Amino acid sequence: MKIDGVFIKEMVESTIDESMVDAINRIGHIMGLETIAEFVENSEILHRLQALGVDYAQGYGIRRPFPIDELFSY
C-alpha cells in the first residue's frame, strides 16, 4: 500500500501527518499488505518511517531518479 507523499514530506514537523502515516501503515499491515512511503526527501524522514515500521521508501532522500538503461548496463 503506497502512503501518499502529502503526508510524508511534512511528517517530521506535523504530528497530524505523522499520525496519518502511522495509521495508514498499521491498516495496511492489518490487511496483510506491505507499505511504501513516497517523497522520502531526507534521512530524518527515513529514520522516522523506519521507527514506524513502514516497509519501503522512495524519494530523493533514497536516490535521485536515473535512466532506466542504467539498470540493464553490465
Helices and strands as residue ranges (DSSP letters): E 2-3, H 5-8, H 15-30, E 36-37, H 43-52, E 56-57, G 68-71
